[in-house]
Amino acid sequence: FTTDDETRERERRTEQDRREQQRREAEQRRESDIPAQLKRYGDALKNVLTKFPSADRDICIWLDTAEAHFKSVEVPDHLATMLLMPYLSDKAKRLTAKMDATVTNDFSKFKAALQKEFRLTANQHKQAFDSASKRTDETWKQYKTRLETLLRFYLTSRNVSDFNSLVNLILADKLK
């Protein structure tokens, strides 16, 4: 009598294991299906991403915001540029179409390439930071975040990575 119960239990476990394996395989197929991934991530992002900015000085902030959204929904790096395409301006789309796949499949390289193509220089970043003022439609916290981002872009464009290079940059700017 116990052998029948043991046999049934073994069969039940085998069937359960088989179903679990099928579920995992289906999940892997779904994860590797790029159109399905684009649809899923695109749906998650469509209400948070905005159109590409018309002012060149806002491009860096826009790219940073998009990257933060990508991280929040765990978008794979190789899909990020494809997900941005509907939001890019015509000029940005043309520039992106000319980029090599190694650039478009790596979001940090894509960001750097787009900034270079739009000729966003260190001086433009500094000017954007220096001339920034609080907009009527933003809170003080949003303004602070925008200032931090503008300053970070300026510091990054000047290769500031530590306190000494920051001091040297401030002094160089003051001496100009």
N, C-alpha and C positions, 0 to 999 in steps of 0.2 A: 504494500500500500504506500509506503513512503517513497519507494522508487518512482511510482507514478507521479507523486507530488513533486519530487525532485526533478523529474524529466520535464514536467509542465513548467516548473519554475525556471529551469535552464532555457527552455524554448521561449518563455516570456522575456527573459533577459536578453537572449539573442535577438529577438524581434525588436526590443527596445533599443539595443545597441545599433541595429541596422537602421532604424528610423533616425536615431541621433546622427549617425554617419551621413545619411541622406540629407538631413537638415544642414549639417556643416558644409557639405559639398555644394548645396544650393546657395548657401550664404557666401561661399567663396566665389561661385560663379557670378553672383549678384555684385560682389565687391569688385570683381575684375571687369565688369561690364561698364565701360566708360560712358556710353550714353545714359545708362541708368544712374550712374554716379553724378553726372552733370545735371540730370533732372532733379535728383534728390537734393544736392547741394544748392543748385540754382533756386529751387523752391524755398529752401531755408534762408537764402540771402536776399530774395527779391524785395522784401519789405524793409531791408536795412541799408542796402547799397544805394548810393545816389549817382546821378549822372556825373560824368567827368567834368571837372571845373573849367570854366571858360578863361579864368585868369591863371596864367602860368604859375604864379607864385603860390597858388593853392594846390598844385598837383601833388607835392610831397605830402601834405597833410591828408589829401584824399587817398593816396596810396597807403599811408600808414593806417588810416581808418579801415580801408578794405582789408589790409593784412590782419588787423585785430579781429575783424569779423570772421575771416578765414580761420584764424586760430580758435575762435570761440566755438565754431562748428566742426573743427578738425578736418578742414579741407586738405586733401593731399596736395603737395606742392606742384605736381605736374598738371593739376586741373585748375589752379588759381587763375592763370592768364586766360584760359578758355572761358572761365566764369565771368571775367571782367569784360569780355568783348562787347556784350550788349550795352554796357555803360560808357564805353570809350567814345571820345569824339572821333569824327571822320579822320582827322589828322593823326590821332593816336592809333587808330585802327590801321592806317596805311603804314605807319612806322612799325607797328607790331608785326604786320604781314611780312615785312622785310627782314625781321629778326630771325636768327638761327634758332633751331629747336632747342639747342642747349641753353639758350637764353630764356626762351619762353617757358621751358619746363622747370626753371628755377626762379622762384618769385623774387629773391633778392637780386639776382642778376637782371631780371626784367625791370625791377624798380630803378636800378642804377642806369640801365640802358635808356629807359624812358626819360629819366632826368637829364641824361647826357644829350639825347635827341632834342629835348626842349630847351637845351642850353641853360639849365638852371645852375648858375654859378654861385660860388661862395658869397660874392658881393650881393647878389640878389637875395640870398638867404639872410644875410646881415641886414639888408635894407628892409626886408619883410618883417624881421624881428623888431628893428628899431622903430618902424612906422606903425606897428600894430597897435590898435586901440580896441577897446571893448565895443562890440557891436550891440545894437539895441535888442537884437533877438537872441542874445546869448547870456547865460548866467555868468557870475564871476568864476565859478568853477570851470565852466567851458572855456572862458577866456584864459584862465591860468593854464589849462591843458593845451590850448592852441599856442600860447607863448612858449610853453615847455617844448612843444614839437618844433616850432620855428627855431628856437635856440639850439635844440639837438641837431637839426639839419645843418645849421650854420657850423656848429662845432665839428660835426662829422665831415662836412665838406672841407674843413681846415685841418683834418686829421688830428683832432684833439682827443687824446686817449688817457691823459693823466693830469694831475694838478699843475705840474710844471709847464706842460704844453699849453694849458689854459692861461696861466699867468703870462707866458710869452705871447700868446695871441692877444690878450687884453692890452699888453704894453705895445705890441706892434700896431694894433688898431688905434691906440691913443697917439702914437707918434706919427701916424699918417696925416 
